[in-house]
Amino acid sequence: MLPRTTRHGSQRMYKVDIRPQWTLQSVDGRELPPRLIDLLLAVHETGSLAAASRQANLSYRYAWGILRQAHALFGMPLLHSTRGRGARLTPLGERLVWADSRIAARLSPMLDSLATELEAELARVQATEAAPLRLHASHGFGVETLRKTMATLERPLDLKYRSPDDALTALRAGACDLAGLHLPIGGLEGELLRHYQDRLDDRNDRVIHLAMRRQGLVVAPGNPKRLRVLSDLLRDDVRFIHRQPGSGTRLLLECMLAREGLPLSAIHGCDVEELTHAAVAAYVASGLADVGLALEPPARRYGLDFVPMITEHYFFLCQEPVLLSGQLQPFLELLRSDDFQHAMGQLPGYDPSYCGTVQTLRDAFPSMAAAKPEAAALL
């Protein structure tokens, strides 16, 4: 939908908002009562039906009516309430809450990407100024912060969430201006670079840093299974939620395991593979998995514990002619601004110290010479 329009110079910008919505039906066609999920989410957050009713903008009486309808639909209660002791969800109520969280975590990045595509299409039709900046990047909370900041500042952005491989392919084909990648700091840097080396242009590619960030094990509160090192993932009592093949985090996990001589096939994975860090955390929070490899922000968001494993650079690649054209100057000024770097620094596990710094591949990543020795011979 198009909730509002604003003016950016002489170019009208449209803000598209797409949100996931779901319901379920019994065999006789009865559906979940309207606003039930909103109410359950509020109870989960506040621990009080009265406070939840206020938060969901419902009367207390109406909230109880919703719960009675749901009780009739499922044949069991969704809430236990004790006078003077607040309210807590039953296991069924908790499962509905985590179902909603997993749906949002899995779909929201894709819907946000689609929204920016639609905004960009509308901007192109009415454009009297420069076309939107085209960014293909793997999803992360730094990129999400960038998207929200540019939207607030009414700067057009055509963002497509893609795997690092797909983003690099788009950059080489001229289908985007910036490609988002992430590489571990330390010994694994060269191994990941070798994976991408046939799609890197050592002479003309330029690195624009966004942030350093931590990836680690996302585990239940208190880390009840005492998961600390990679070899713990191979235990028979551990259920691991994987990222999808082709994602940067899946590639990182494979390289980390290979370096320690641990077989990926020995990990007891769940029946699904998630597409985002937030979806991995939501899966663990729902109790369907014991652990996943993900970023720190979603672990904190869902009240989970986080065991740091590795720090990596998240950055954008662009081609030098695009950089020299001045097209990216407003983008660089945004990255270097105090306000944006403060927002990045508020993300758990993120360090914006190099945000907005531009380097060659060799200056940014010391192992680049080893990854592309034939290029080194030409210098």
NORURZI-V73695 format. One record per backbone hydrogen bond with DSSP energy under -1.0 kcal/mol. NH is the residue of the N-H (numbers start at 1). CO is the residue of the C=O. E is the energy in kcal/mol with one decimal. If there is no record, write none. Layout:
NH & CO & E
NH & CO & E
This chain:
6 & 13 & -2.1
8 & 11 & -2.6
11 & 8 & -2.2
13 & 6 & -2.0
15 & 4 & -1.5
17 & 1 & -1.5
26 & 30 & -2.7
29 & 26 & -2.2
32 & 24 & -1.2
36 & 33 & -1.8
39 & 35 & -2.2
40 & 36 & -2.6
41 & 37 & -2.7
42 & 38 & -1.9
43 & 39 & -2.4
44 & 40 & -2.7
45 & 41 & -1.6
46 & 42 & -2.8
47 & 43 & -2.9
52 & 48 & -2.2
53 & 49 & -2.5
54 & 50 & -1.9
55 & 51 & -2.4
56 & 52 & -2.5
58 & 53 & -3.2
63 & 59 & -2.4
64 & 60 & -2.0
65 & 61 & -1.8
66 & 62 & -2.2
67 & 63 & -2.1
68 & 64 & -2.2
69 & 65 & -2.1
70 & 66 & -2.3
71 & 67 & -2.3
72 & 68 & -2.2
73 & 69 & -2.0
74 & 70 & -2.6
75 & 71 & -2.4
80 & 88 & -3.3
82 & 86 & -2.3
85 & 82 & -2.5
87 & 47 & -2.3
88 & 80 & -2.8
90 & 78 & -1.5
94 & 90 & -2.8
95 & 91 & -2.1
96 & 92 & -2.0
97 & 93 & -1.9
98 & 94 & -2.5
99 & 95 & -2.0
100 & 96 & -2.0
101 & 97 & -2.1
102 & 98 & -2.5
103 & 99 & -2.2
104 & 100 & -2.4
105 & 101 & -2.7
106 & 102 & -2.3
107 & 103 & -2.5
108 & 104 & -2.5
111 & 107 & -2.5
112 & 108 & -2.9
113 & 109 & -2.3
114 & 110 & -2.3
115 & 111 & -2.4
116 & 112 & -2.2
117 & 113 & -1.9
118 & 114 & -2.3
119 & 115 & -2.5
120 & 116 & -2.4
121 & 117 & -2.3
122 & 118 & -2.3
123 & 119 & -2.4
124 & 120 & -2.3
125 & 121 & -1.6
126 & 122 & -1.5
133 & 156 & -1.5
135 & 158 & -2.5
136 & 178 & -2.5
137 & 160 & -2.0
144 & 140 & -2.0
145 & 141 & -2.0
146 & 142 & -2.2
147 & 143 & -2.6
148 & 144 & -2.3
149 & 145 & -2.4
150 & 146 & -2.6
151 & 147 & -2.0
152 & 148 & -2.3
153 & 149 & -2.1
154 & 151 & -1.1
155 & 150 & -3.1
158 & 133 & -3.4
160 & 135 & -2.6
162 & 137 & -1.6
167 & 163 & -2.7
168 & 164 & -2.5
169 & 165 & -2.1
170 & 166 & -2.2
171 & 167 & -2.0
172 & 168 & -2.4
173 & 169 & -1.6
174 & 171 & -1.1
175 & 170 & -2.8
177 & 134 & -2.0
178 & 134 & -1.8
179 & 317 & -2.0
180 & 136 & -2.7
181 & 315 & -2.7
183 & 313 & -2.0
185 & 311 & -3.0
189 & 186 & -1.7
192 & 188 & -2.1
193 & 189 & -2.4
194 & 190 & -2.2
195 & 191 & -1.0
196 & 192 & -1.2
197 & 193 & -1.1
199 & 196 & -2.6
200 & 197 & -1.3
205 & 201 & -2.8
206 & 318 & -3.1
207 & 359 & -3.5
208 & 316 & -3.1
209 & 357 & -2.5
210 & 314 & -2.3
211 & 314 & -1.8
212 & 351 & -2.7
213 & 312 & -2.4
215 & 310 & -2.8
216 & 294 & -2.6
217 & 307 & -2.4
218 & 292 & -3.1
219 & 305 & -2.2
223 & 220 & -2.6
226 & 223 & -2.2
232 & 229 & -1.4
233 & 230 & -2.0
234 & 231 & -1.4
235 & 232 & -1.6
238 & 235 & -1.4
240 & 268 & -2.7
241 & 291 & -2.3
244 & 274 & -1.4
247 & 244 & -1.9
251 & 247 & -2.2
252 & 248 & -2.2
253 & 249 & -2.4
254 & 250 & -2.4
255 & 251 & -2.2
256 & 252 & -2.5
257 & 253 & -2.6
258 & 254 & -2.3
259 & 255 & -2.1
260 & 256 & -1.1
261 & 258 & -1.3
262 & 257 & -2.8
266 & 263 & -1.3
267 & 264 & -1.7
269 & 267 & -1.4
270 & 240 & -1.8
274 & 242 & -2.5
280 & 276 & -1.7
281 & 277 & -2.2
282 & 278 & -2.6
283 & 279 & -2.0
284 & 280 & -2.0
285 & 281 & -2.7
286 & 282 & -1.7
287 & 284 & -1.6
288 & 283 & -1.5
290 & 239 & -2.3
291 & 239 & -1.6
292 & 218 & -1.1
294 & 216 & -2.4
300 & 296 & -2.1
301 & 297 & -2.3
302 & 298 & -1.8
303 & 300 & -1.3
304 & 299 & -3.1
305 & 219 & -2.0
307 & 217 & -2.5
309 & 215 & -2.6
310 & 215 & -2.2
312 & 213 & -2.6
313 & 183 & -2.9
314 & 211 & -3.2
315 & 181 & -2.5
316 & 208 & -2.8
317 & 179 & -2.8
318 & 206 & -2.1
320 & 204 & -2.6
323 & 319 & -1.7
324 & 320 & -2.8
325 & 321 & -1.3
326 & 323 & -1.1
329 & 326 & -1.2
332 & 328 & -2.7
333 & 329 & -2.5
334 & 330 & -1.8
335 & 331 & -2.2
336 & 332 & -2.0
337 & 334 & -1.2
341 & 337 & -2.2
342 & 338 & -2.3
343 & 339 & -2.1
344 & 340 & -2.4
345 & 341 & -2.2
347 & 344 & -1.5
350 & 347 & -2.1
351 & 212 & -3.0
355 & 352 & -2.1
356 & 209 & -2.8
357 & 354 & -2.6
359 & 207 & -2.2
364 & 360 & -2.2
365 & 361 & -2.5
368 & 365 & -2.2
371 & 367 & -1.9
372 & 368 & -2.0
376 & 372 & -1.4
377 & 373 & -1.5
378 & 375 & -1.0
379 & 376 & -1.1
